[in-house]
Amino acid sequence: MFRGATVVNLDSKGRLSVPTRYREKLLELATGQMVCTIDIHNPCLLLYTLPEWEVIEQKLARLSGMNPDERRVQRLLLGHASECQMDSAGRLLLAPVLRQHAGLTKEVMLVGQFNKFELWDEATWYQQVKEDIDAERSSSGTLSERLQDLSL
């Protein structure tokens, strides 16, 4: 569904202009209603259509509030979840706390990840790509079964 990496700019109010090629699909899938939250493993944000986010919320609701690890994941993902509606100009307003978490200032990478987008600071994104490529080159050749079955 969503693929590719695109540089987009944040305006002075923290609004991100969604590339035209995604706007129609976002309107079709979710009438432009999106949910943004933090990524708990990387310094980026995760941007979901509202229907996709509701699936994740159901999974999070099944976690135990009494298990510290599960409660921590609920607190981080749900506590940072922020609804954002695409406006008539195709822009999304990102909450300041979310922009701060990912270090987003002006240039942002909007990275399609099938059912969601990742939002990265541009320089951080390119550094992550370099680290990922370096890790692949230096890996000991031990791949998971799923990666072994992946034919490109």
N, CA and C atoms as a LAMMPS dump frame, in Angstrom:
ITEM: TIMESTEP
0
ITEM: NUMBER OF ATOMS
456
ITEM: BOX BOUNDS ff ff ff
-5.0000000000000000e+02 5.0000000000000000e+02
-5.0000000000000000e+02 5.0000000000000000e+02
-5.0000000000000000e+02 5.0000000000000000e+02
ITEM: ATOMS id mol type element x y z
1 1 1 N 0.826 -1.18 0
2 1 2 C 0 0 0
3 1 3 C 0.874 1.25 0
4 2 1 N 1.664 1.483 1.051
5 2 2 C 2.534 2.658 1.1
6 2 3 C 3.973 2.199 0.937
7 3 1 N 4.676 2.815 -0.029
8 3 2 C 6.066 2.436 -0.265
9 3 3 C 6.847 3.665 -0.725
10 4 1 N 8.141 3.573 -0.569
11 4 2 C 9.015 4.643 -1.027
12 4 3 C 9.371 5.623 0.067
13 5 1 N 10.455 6.345 -0.169
14 5 2 C 10.937 7.372 0.761
15 5 3 C 10.902 8.715 0.045
16 6 1 N 10.293 9.692 0.681
17 6 2 C 10.106 11.014 0.085
18 6 3 C 10.497 12.089 1.086
19 7 1 N 11.242 13.081 0.636
20 7 2 C 11.554 14.229 1.48
21 7 3 C 10.357 15.177 1.451
22 8 1 N 9.872 15.523 2.625
23 8 2 C 8.801 16.514 2.758
24 8 3 C 9.259 17.548 3.777
25 9 1 N 8.647 18.707 3.737
26 9 2 C 9.022 19.769 4.661
27 9 3 C 7.932 20.021 5.682
28 10 1 N 8.364 20.332 6.898
29 10 2 C 7.448 20.802 7.926
30 10 3 C 7.397 22.311 7.821
31 11 1 N 6.206 22.878 7.936
32 11 2 C 6.122 24.334 7.948
33 11 3 C 6.337 24.845 9.374
34 12 1 N 6.282 26.135 9.557
35 12 2 C 6.578 26.733 10.856
36 12 3 C 5.585 26.33 11.943
37 13 1 N 4.407 25.836 11.554
38 13 2 C 3.401 25.402 12.519
39 13 3 C 3.475 23.9 12.81
40 14 1 N 4.414 23.203 12.176
41 14 2 C 4.556 21.775 12.4
42 14 3 C 3.66 20.929 11.516
43 15 1 N 3.241 21.506 10.385
44 15 2 C 2.396 20.764 9.449
45 15 3 C 3.26 20.143 8.366
46 16 1 N 2.905 18.911 8.036
47 16 2 C 3.589 18.14 7.015
48 16 3 C 2.657 18.024 5.813
49 17 1 N 3.159 18.331 4.652
50 17 2 C 2.359 18.227 3.435
51 17 3 C 2.488 16.81 2.872
52 18 1 N 1.372 16.087 2.848
53 18 2 C 1.359 14.714 2.348
54 18 3 C 1.543 14.744 0.83
55 19 1 N 2.481 13.96 0.304
56 19 2 C 2.662 13.928 -1.143
57 19 3 C 1.351 13.572 -1.86
58 20 1 N 1.141 14.211 -2.996
59 20 2 C -0.099 14.049 -3.76
60 20 3 C -0.413 12.592 -4.041
61 21 1 N 0.605 11.782 -4.322
62 21 2 C 0.356 10.386 -4.696
63 21 3 C -0.284 9.569 -3.577
64 22 1 N -0.217 10.044 -2.321
65 22 2 C -0.825 9.331 -1.203
66 22 3 C -2.182 9.902 -0.786
67 23 1 N -2.458 11.119 -1.141
68 23 2 C -3.647 11.796 -0.616
69 23 3 C -4.943 11.07 -0.937
70 24 1 N -5.125 10.687 -2.187
71 24 2 C -6.371 10.03 -2.579
72 24 3 C -6.559 8.728 -1.808
73 25 1 N -5.491 7.957 -1.668
74 25 2 C -5.566 6.686 -0.946
75 25 3 C -5.914 6.926 0.522
76 26 1 N -5.326 7.948 1.127
77 26 2 C -5.616 8.242 2.53
78 26 3 C -7.059 8.707 2.715
79 27 1 N -7.555 9.457 1.763
80 27 2 C -8.962 9.865 1.825
81 27 3 C -9.877 8.66 1.643
82 28 1 N -9.512 7.778 0.734
83 28 2 C -10.319 6.582 0.466
84 28 3 C -10.329 5.638 1.665
85 29 1 N -9.164 5.402 2.26
86 29 2 C -9.046 4.436 3.35
87 29 3 C -9.543 4.963 4.692
88 30 1 N -9.391 6.268 4.906
89 30 2 C -9.643 6.783 6.26
90 30 3 C -10.201 8.193 6.28
91 31 1 N -10.725 8.662 5.176
92 31 2 C -11.197 10.05 5.056
93 31 3 C -10.178 11.041 5.613
94 32 1 N -8.891 10.703 5.444
95 32 2 C -7.817 11.587 5.881
96 32 3 C -7.537 11.551 7.369
97 33 1 N -8.199 10.666 8.1
98 33 2 C -7.972 10.57 9.546
99 33 3 C -6.77 9.677 9.81
100 34 1 N -5.788 10.225 10.514
101 34 2 C -4.538 9.52 10.775
102 34 3 C -4.251 9.531 12.276
103 35 1 N -3.38 8.627 12.698
104 35 2 C -2.895 8.6 14.071
105 35 3 C -1.38 8.492 14.01
106 36 1 N -0.722 9.337 14.774
107 36 2 C 0.737 9.359 14.826
108 36 3 C 1.174 9.031 16.25
109 37 1 N 2.207 8.204 16.365
110 37 2 C 2.767 7.869 17.667
111 37 3 C 4.269 7.693 17.519
112 38 1 N 4.94 7.46 18.63
113 38 2 C 6.388 7.27 18.585
114 38 3 C 6.716 5.829 18.216
115 39 1 N 7.89 5.638 17.684
116 39 2 C 8.45 4.302 17.49
117 39 3 C 9.279 4.029 18.737
118 40 1 N 9.028 2.918 19.4
119 40 2 C 9.729 2.666 20.661
120 40 3 C 11.117 2.063 20.47
121 41 1 N 11.494 1.795 19.214
122 41 2 C 12.807 1.225 18.953
123 41 3 C 13.728 2.145 18.159
124 42 1 N 13.171 3.157 17.518
125 42 2 C 13.951 4.063 16.668
126 42 3 C 13.511 5.502 16.909
127 43 1 N 14.388 6.46 16.617
128 43 2 C 14.032 7.874 16.802
129 43 3 C 13.197 8.397 15.63
130 44 1 N 12.035 7.8 15.455
131 44 2 C 11.149 8.229 14.384
132 44 3 C 9.709 8.127 14.869
133 45 1 N 8.788 8.569 14.032
134 45 2 C 7.365 8.485 14.338
135 45 3 C 6.718 7.466 13.422
136 46 1 N 5.601 6.915 13.862
137 46 2 C 4.805 5.99 13.075
138 46 3 C 3.474 6.663 12.776
139 47 1 N 3.103 6.671 11.514
140 47 2 C 1.878 7.344 11.074
141 47 3 C 0.971 6.31 10.418
142 48 1 N -0.2 6.098 11.026
143 48 2 C -1.159 5.097 10.571
144 48 3 C -2.451 5.758 10.121
145 49 1 N -3.172 5.094 9.201
146 49 2 C -4.551 5.497 8.966
147 49 3 C -5.318 5.107 10.231
148 50 1 N -6.42 5.793 10.503
149 50 2 C -7.192 5.488 11.701
150 50 3 C -7.632 4.019 11.747
151 51 1 N -8.147 3.438 10.654
152 51 2 C -8.525 2.019 10.726
153 51 3 C -7.354 1.086 11.069
154 52 1 N -6.173 1.352 10.529
155 52 2 C -4.997 0.525 10.86
156 52 3 C -4.629 0.694 12.331
157 53 1 N -4.705 1.923 12.828
158 53 2 C -4.369 2.183 14.226
159 53 3 C -5.359 1.474 15.158
160 54 1 N -6.625 1.432 14.797
161 54 2 C -7.62 0.775 15.643
162 54 3 C -7.316 -0.71 15.803
163 55 1 N -6.744 -1.35 14.792
164 55 2 C -6.316 -2.747 14.901
165 55 3 C -5.209 -2.861 15.952
166 56 1 N -4.274 -1.934 15.921
167 56 2 C -3.17 -1.939 16.889
168 56 3 C -3.698 -1.672 18.295
169 57 1 N -4.63 -0.744 18.418
170 57 2 C -5.219 -0.462 19.728
171 57 3 C -5.865 -1.709 20.331
172 58 1 N -6.537 -2.494 19.5
173 58 2 C -7.152 -3.728 19.991
174 58 3 C -6.086 -4.7 20.499
175 59 1 N -4.981 -4.788 19.8
176 59 2 C -3.887 -5.649 20.253
177 59 3 C -3.307 -5.131 21.571
178 60 1 N -3.139 -3.83 21.666
179 60 2 C -2.606 -3.238 22.897
180 60 3 C -3.576 -3.424 24.061
181 61 1 N -4.865 -3.38 23.782
182 61 2 C -5.876 -3.55 24.83
183 61 3 C -5.826 -4.954 25.429
184 62 1 N -5.355 -5.932 24.666
185 62 2 C -5.272 -7.309 25.159
186 62 3 C -4.044 -7.55 26.042
187 63 1 N -3.13 -6.59 26.075
188 63 2 C -1.961 -6.724 26.945
189 63 3 C -2.37 -6.47 28.393
190 64 1 N -1.607 -7.026 29.303
191 64 2 C -1.903 -6.882 30.721
192 64 3 C -1.344 -5.582 31.273
193 65 1 N -2.186 -4.847 31.968
194 65 2 C -1.739 -3.642 32.655
195 65 3 C -0.944 -3.968 33.911
196 66 1 N -0.941 -5.244 34.311
197 66 2 C -0.217 -5.666 35.511
198 66 3 C 1.199 -6.149 35.184
199 67 1 N 1.467 -6.469 33.934
200 67 2 C 2.804 -6.893 33.519
201 67 3 C 3.593 -5.627 33.168
202 68 1 N 4.704 -5.374 33.87
203 68 2 C 5.436 -4.115 33.649
204 68 3 C 5.896 -3.9 32.206
205 69 1 N 6.342 -4.949 31.524
206 69 2 C 6.798 -4.807 30.145
207 69 3 C 5.632 -4.449 29.226
208 70 1 N 4.515 -5.134 29.397
209 70 2 C 3.354 -4.878 28.558
210 70 3 C 2.763 -3.5 28.859
211 71 1 N 2.738 -3.132 30.12
212 71 2 C 2.217 -1.811 30.513
213 71 3 C 3.083 -0.694 29.924
214 72 1 N 4.399 -0.908 29.904
215 72 2 C 5.328 0.094 29.357
216 72 3 C 5.039 0.333 27.867
217 73 1 N 4.825 -0.745 27.114
218 73 2 C 4.517 -0.601 25.688
219 73 3 C 3.185 0.132 25.507
220 74 1 N 2.18 -0.231 26.298
221 74 2 C 0.895 0.477 26.226
222 74 3 C 1.085 1.968 26.514
223 75 1 N 1.817 2.259 27.575
224 75 2 C 2.009 3.655 27.989
225 75 3 C 2.699 4.465 26.894
226 76 1 N 3.738 3.886 26.301
227 76 2 C 4.487 4.622 25.291
228 76 3 C 3.679 4.822 24.006
229 77 1 N 3.085 3.746 23.497
230 77 2 C 2.378 3.852 22.221
231 77 3 C 1.05 4.594 22.346
232 78 1 N 0.244 4.22 23.328
233 78 2 C -1.051 4.89 23.494
234 78 3 C -0.892 6.294 24.061
235 79 1 N 0.054 6.436 24.976
236 79 2 C 0.264 7.741 25.597
237 79 3 C 0.752 8.804 24.631
238 80 1 N 1.424 8.389 23.582
239 80 2 C 1.909 9.339 22.588
240 80 3 C 1.024 9.417 21.35
241 81 1 N 0.026 8.543 21.247
242 81 2 C -0.84 8.529 20.069
243 81 3 C -1.597 9.84 19.95
244 82 1 N -1.542 10.408 18.77
245 82 2 C -2.186 11.692 18.515
246 82 3 C -2.934 11.615 17.19
247 83 1 N -4.228 11.911 17.238
248 83 2 C -5.01 11.918 16.008
249 83 3 C -4.681 13.173 15.212
250 84 1 N -4.607 13.023 13.91
251 84 2 C -4.395 14.181 13.048
252 84 3 C -5.225 13.995 11.782
253 85 1 N -5.899 15.031 11.408
254 85 2 C -6.793 15.017 10.249
255 85 3 C -6.115 15.754 9.1
256 86 1 N -6.065 15.115 7.939
257 86 2 C -5.511 15.773 6.768
258 86 3 C -6.451 16.906 6.378
259 87 1 N -5.91 18.108 6.233
260 87 2 C -6.753 19.252 5.875
261 87 3 C -6.971 19.313 4.364
262 88 1 N -7.723 20.303 3.915
263 88 2 C -8.073 20.402 2.492
264 88 3 C -6.855 20.633 1.603
265 89 1 N -5.743 21.087 2.192
266 89 2 C -4.51 21.291 1.433
267 89 3 C -3.598 20.063 1.5
268 90 1 N -4.072 18.982 2.129
269 90 2 C -3.276 17.758 2.209
270 90 3 C -2.198 17.794 3.273
271 91 1 N -2.402 18.604 4.315
272 91 2 C -1.404 18.726 5.38
273 91 3 C -1.883 18.038 6.649
274 92 1 N -0.908 17.541 7.42
275 92 2 C -1.157 16.949 8.727
276 92 3 C -0.392 17.747 9.77
277 93 1 N -1.051 18.114 10.849
278 93 2 C -0.398 18.817 11.953
279 93 3 C 0.142 17.789 12.929
280 94 1 N 1.459 17.802 13.138
281 94 2 C 2.103 16.875 14.06
282 94 3 C 2.289 17.553 15.41
283 95 1 N 1.904 16.862 16.468
284 95 2 C 2.007 17.41 17.824
285 95 3 C 3.466 17.73 18.163
286 96 1 N 3.689 18.824 18.891
287 96 2 C 5.069 19.203 19.252
288 96 3 C 5.838 18.097 19.979
289 97 1 N 5.196 17.384 20.894
290 97 2 C 5.897 16.326 21.632
291 97 3 C 6.358 15.216 20.697
292 98 1 N 5.596 14.945 19.66
293 98 2 C 6.006 13.935 18.685
294 98 3 C 7.172 14.428 17.836
295 99 1 N 7.076 15.671 17.379
296 99 2 C 8.176 16.241 16.583
297 99 3 C 9.46 16.246 17.392
298 100 1 N 9.351 16.565 18.674
299 100 2 C 10.531 16.603 19.536
300 100 3 C 11.132 15.209 19.692
301 101 1 N 10.295 14.198 19.891
302 101 2 C 10.794 12.821 20.057
303 101 3 C 11.664 12.401 18.872
304 102 1 N 11.219 12.716 17.66
305 102 2 C 11.937 12.282 16.457
306 102 3 C 12.939 13.317 15.96
307 103 1 N 13.051 14.44 16.663
308 103 2 C 13.988 15.482 16.24
309 103 3 C 13.619 16.102 14.907
310 104 1 N 12.318 16.193 14.62
311 104 2 C 11.871 16.741 13.339
312 104 3 C 11.894 18.26 13.386
313 105 1 N 12.553 18.848 12.4
314 105 2 C 12.591 20.307 12.313
315 105 3 C 12.031 20.756 10.973
316 106 1 N 12.786 20.686 9.92
317 106 2 C 12.338 21.157 8.616
318 106 3 C 12.205 20.022 7.606
319 107 1 N 13.324 19.384 7.257
320 107 2 C 13.302 18.304 6.27
321 107 3 C 12.997 16.983 6.951
322 108 1 N 11.944 16.323 6.468
323 108 2 C 11.466 15.073 7.059
324 108 3 C 11.398 14.014 5.961
325 109 1 N 11.784 12.804 6.298
326 109 2 C 11.625 11.682 5.379
327 109 3 C 10.322 10.975 5.721
328 110 1 N 9.454 10.864 4.729
329 110 2 C 8.206 10.116 4.841
330 110 3 C 8.47 8.781 4.154
331 111 1 N 8.511 7.707 4.945
332 111 2 C 8.943 6.408 4.445
333 111 3 C 7.777 5.42 4.519
334 112 1 N 7.316 4.972 3.36
335 112 2 C 6.231 4.005 3.307
336 112 3 C 6.679 2.655 3.824
337 113 1 N 5.863 2.065 4.688
338 113 2 C 6.16 0.76 5.276
339 113 3 C 4.923 -0.137 5.2
340 114 1 N 4.382 -0.286 4.014
341 114 2 C 3.212 -1.092 3.697
342 114 3 C 1.944 -0.511 4.313
343 115 1 N 1.688 -0.73 5.602
344 115 2 C 0.435 -0.288 6.214
345 115 3 C 0.579 0.994 7.022
346 116 1 N 1.75 1.581 6.996
347 116 2 C 2.001 2.804 7.769
348 116 3 C 3.149 3.57 7.127
349 117 1 N 3.411 4.747 7.667
350 117 2 C 4.58 5.532 7.292
351 117 3 C 5.473 5.677 8.511
352 118 1 N 6.759 5.777 8.272
353 118 2 C 7.692 6.232 9.296
354 118 3 C 8.055 7.669 8.938
355 119 1 N 8.2 8.5 9.96
356 119 2 C 8.632 9.888 9.78
357 119 3 C 9.969 10.052 10.492
358 120 1 N 10.989 10.418 9.723
359 120 2 C 12.349 10.548 10.231
360 120 3 C 12.875 11.95 9.945
361 121 1 N 13.722 12.442 10.829
362 121 2 C 14.561 13.581 10.491
363 121 3 C 15.432 13.134 9.324
364 122 1 N 15.582 13.971 8.306
365 122 2 C 16.279 13.555 7.09
366 122 3 C 17.689 13.038 7.368
367 123 1 N 18.48 13.763 8.142
368 123 2 C 19.86 13.337 8.414
369 123 3 C 19.879 12.026 9.203
370 124 1 N 18.971 11.882 10.152
371 124 2 C 18.893 10.656 10.945
372 124 3 C 18.51 9.476 10.065
373 125 1 N 17.598 9.703 9.112
374 125 2 C 17.19 8.648 8.184
375 125 3 C 18.384 8.132 7.377
376 126 1 N 19.163 9.047 6.798
377 126 2 C 20.291 8.613 5.984
378 126 3 C 21.348 7.914 6.823
379 127 1 N 21.515 8.338 8.061
380 127 2 C 22.453 7.644 8.956
381 127 3 C 21.938 6.236 9.262
382 128 1 N 20.63 6.098 9.482
383 128 2 C 20.047 4.779 9.754
384 128 3 C 20.205 3.854 8.548
385 129 1 N 19.982 4.372 7.363
386 129 2 C 20.156 3.575 6.142
387 129 3 C 21.596 3.084 6.045
388 130 1 N 22.554 3.976 6.296
389 130 2 C 23.968 3.59 6.251
390 130 3 C 24.257 2.489 7.27
391 131 1 N 23.746 2.652 8.497
392 131 2 C 23.968 1.647 9.531
393 131 3 C 23.334 0.305 9.139
394 132 1 N 22.145 0.346 8.555
395 132 2 C 21.477 -0.888 8.139
396 132 3 C 22.261 -1.595 7.041
397 133 1 N 22.752 -0.844 6.065
398 133 2 C 23.541 -1.445 4.978
399 133 3 C 24.837 -2.016 5.524
400 134 1 N 25.513 -1.262 6.4
401 134 2 C 26.748 -1.759 7.007
402 134 3 C 26.496 -3.031 7.806
403 135 1 N 25.379 -3.084 8.533
404 135 2 C 25.053 -4.266 9.331
405 135 3 C 24.804 -5.471 8.425
406 136 1 N 24.154 -5.245 7.298
407 136 2 C 23.91 -6.345 6.352
408 136 3 C 25.214 -6.857 5.763
409 137 1 N 26.104 -5.953 5.422
410 137 2 C 27.39 -6.351 4.834
411 137 3 C 28.253 -7.123 5.813
412 138 1 N 28.177 -6.765 7.078
413 138 2 C 29.043 -7.401 8.064
414 138 3 C 28.352 -8.533 8.817
415 139 1 N 27.111 -8.836 8.462
416 139 2 C 26.412 -9.911 9.178
417 139 3 C 27.122 -11.234 8.93
418 140 1 N 27.008 -12.113 9.878
419 140 2 C 27.715 -13.397 9.797
420 140 3 C 27.028 -14.38 8.86
421 141 1 N 26.026 -13.913 8.149
422 141 2 C 25.346 -14.797 7.206
423 141 3 C 24.241 -15.618 7.836
424 142 1 N 23.976 -15.402 9.111
425 142 2 C 22.895 -16.136 9.766
426 142 3 C 21.598 -15.35 9.612
427 143 1 N 20.729 -15.881 8.787
428 143 2 C 19.453 -15.241 8.536
429 143 3 C 18.333 -16.029 9.189
430 144 1 N 17.284 -15.328 9.571
431 144 2 C 16.108 -16.013 10.087
432 144 3 C 15.499 -16.861 8.967
433 145 1 N 14.666 -17.799 9.335
434 145 2 C 14.039 -18.648 8.322
435 145 3 C 13.242 -17.813 7.323
436 146 1 N 12.553 -16.805 7.813
437 146 2 C 11.752 -15.972 6.909
438 146 3 C 12.642 -15.223 5.919
439 147 1 N 13.791 -14.716 6.386
440 147 2 C 14.692 -14.03 5.46
441 147 3 C 15.341 -15 4.483
442 148 1 N 15.607 -16.216 4.935
443 148 2 C 16.174 -17.214 4.029
444 148 3 C 15.203 -17.549 2.898
445 149 1 N 13.91 -17.481 3.179
446 149 2 C 12.889 -17.793 2.175
447 149 3 C 12.559 -16.601 1.276
448 150 1 N 13.076 -15.432 1.606
449 150 2 C 12.778 -14.231 0.841
450 150 3 C 13.636 -14.208 -0.423
451 151 1 N 12.998 -14.219 -1.549
452 151 2 C 13.711 -14.168 -2.814
453 151 3 C 13.41 -12.836 -3.48
454 152 1 N 14.45 -12.086 -3.785
455 152 2 C 14.27 -10.768 -4.4
456 152 3 C 14.696 -10.794 -5.857
